Amino acid sequence: MSEKEHKVSRRQFLTYTLTGVGGFMAAGMLMPMVRFAIDPALKAGADQEMIPVMSVADITTEPQRKDFKFEQVDGWYTSEVTRSAWIYKEGDQIIALSPICTHLGCTVNWDTDAANPDHFFCPCHFGLFTKDGTNVPGTPPTAPLSVYEQEVIDGTLYLGKPIAR
């Protein structure tokens, strides 16, 4: 095709130009809004810090429930979250178990079932766990209780996040 046969009319030129400028302006307005909407999803999740829970001197051989709080950031929303742990000593080792039943997420309690003393008991579906958090065969839970990351600093027990076993 020769150049004479391939002409752009004035109307086509204005259409192409205005479409390009309009698209550029729309992208300029939409990009900040899109970035604002997806920004929390792009941020890497921060690891939960270790939280001081209790003095090591107060830990006994009998499991005791200890509640602790920390601030959690979800996108733009900051909230205070309360978690619990069953904490006890086994010799020189400190055990910190999550109270969340691995069956359906109910809360387990220590030594509350008269038929099964010295066990963690889930009243929702009669789940049983031994003192070390191992699930008892033949009961609904199919996995042991999660264990908290832990660290002892200056005589204080610090807990992190629960880890499934």
C-alpha positions in Angstrom: 0.0 0.0 0.0 1.2 3.4 -0.8 1.2 6.3 1.7 -1.6 8.1 -0.2 -4.0 5.2 0.3 -3.2 4.9 4.1 -4.4 8.1 5.5 -5.7 8.8 9.0 -8.7 11.1 9.0 -8.9 14.0 11.4 -11.7 12.2 13.2 -9.7 9.0 13.7 -6.7 10.9 14.9 -8.8 12.7 17.6 -10.4 9.4 18.6 -7.1 7.7 19.1 -5.6 10.6 20.9 -8.5 11.1 23.3 -8.8 7.4 24.0 -5.0 7.3 24.8 -5.2 10.3 27.0 -8.4 9.1 28.7 -6.9 5.7 29.4 -3.7 7.3 30.8 -5.8 9.5 33.1 -8.0 6.6 34.3 -4.9 4.5 35.1 -3.5 7.4 37.0 -6.6 7.7 39.1 -7.2 3.9 39.6 -3.6 2.9 40.5 -3.5 4.5 43.9 -6.9 3.1 44.8 -5.9 -0.4 43.7 -2.6 -0.2 45.6 -4.5 1.0 48.7 -6.9 -1.9 48.5 -4.3 -4.7 48.0 -1.4 -3.3 50.1 -2.0 -5.4 53.2 -2.0 -8.6 51.1 1.4 -7.6 49.6 3.1 -7.1 53.0 4.9 -10.1 54.4 3.3 -11.4 57.5 5.3 -10.4 60.6 6.2 -13.2 62.9 4.5 -13.0 66.2 7.0 -11.7 68.8 7.7 -13.7 72.0 5.3 -12.5 74.7 6.2 -12.7 78.4 3.7 -15.0 80.1 4.9 -15.9 83.6 7.8 -16.4 86.0 9.5 -19.7 85.7 9.5 -19.9 89.5 5.6 -20.1 89.4 5.5 -23.1 87.1 4.5 -26.3 88.8 4.3 -30.0 87.7 0.5 -29.6 87.6 -0.7 -28.0 84.3 -2.0 -24.5 84.9 -3.9 -22.3 82.5 -2.3 -19.0 81.7 -3.9 -16.3 79.6 -1.7 -13.7 77.8 -2.4 -10.8 75.4 -0.7 -9.3 72.4 -1.5 -6.8 69.7 -2.3 -8.2 66.2 -2.4 -6.2 63.0 -4.8 -7.3 60.3 -4.4 -4.9 57.3 -5.2 -1.6 58.8 -6.9 -2.9 61.9 -5.0 -3.4 65.2 -6.6 -5.5 67.9 -5.7 -7.0 71.2 -5.8 -10.8 71.1 -6.0 -13.0 74.2 -4.5 -16.5 74.0 -4.2 -19.2 76.6 -1.7 -22.0 77.3 -1.5 -24.9 79.6 1.9 -24.7 81.2 3.7 -27.2 83.5 7.2 -28.6 84.2 8.3 -32.1 83.4 11.6 -32.5 85.2 13.7 -29.5 84.0 11.7 -29.1 80.8 8.8 -26.6 80.5 5.8 -27.7 78.5 3.4 -25.1 77.0 0.4 -26.6 75.2 -2.3 -24.9 73.2 -5.8 -25.4 74.8 -7.4 -25.7 71.3 -8.7 -29.2 70.6 -7.4 -30.6 67.3 -10.8 -32.2 66.5 -13.0 -29.1 66.0 -11.3 -26.2 67.9 -13.1 -26.4 71.2 -11.2 -25.5 74.4 -9.7 -28.4 76.4 -9.5 -28.4 80.2 -7.2 -30.2 82.6 -8.5 -32.9 84.9 -12.2 -32.1 84.6 -13.5 -35.5 83.5 -14.1 -37.8 86.5 -13.8 -40.9 84.4 -10.3 -39.9 83.1 -8.3 -38.1 85.8 -5.0 -36.4 84.9 -6.1 -35.9 81.2 -6.9 -32.9 79.1 -10.6 -33.3 78.3 -12.7 -31.6 75.5 -16.3 -31.4 76.6 -17.6 -30.8 73.1 -17.1 -34.3 71.7 -15.5 -36.0 74.6 -11.9 -35.8 73.2 -9.1 -36.9 75.5 -5.4 -36.0 75.6 -2.7 -37.2 77.9 -0.7 -34.8 80.1 1.9 -34.3 77.3 -0.8 -33.4 74.8 -0.9 -36.7 72.9 -4.4 -37.6 71.6 -5.9 -40.8 73.2 -6.7 -43.4 70.5 -10.4 -44.1 70.1 -11.4 -40.5 70.8 -12.4 -37.9 68.2 -9.1 -35.9 68.1 -6.7 -37.2 65.4 -3.7 -35.1 66.3 -1.9 -34.1 69.5 -2.3 -30.6 71.0 0.0 -27.9 69.5 3.0 -26.8 71.5 4.0 -23.2 71.9 7.4 -21.9 70.8 9.1 -20.9 74.1 12.1 -19.1 75.5 13.2 -18.3 79.0 14.8 -14.9 79.6 15.9 -13.7 83.0 13.6 -16.1 84.8 10.5 -15.3 82.7 8.8 -17.7 80.3 8.1 -16.1 76.8 5.7 -17.8 74.4 5.5 -17.4 70.6 3.1 -19.1 68.3 1.7 -22.6 68.6 3.2 -25.3 66.4 1.3 -28.4 65.3 3.0 -31.7 66.1 
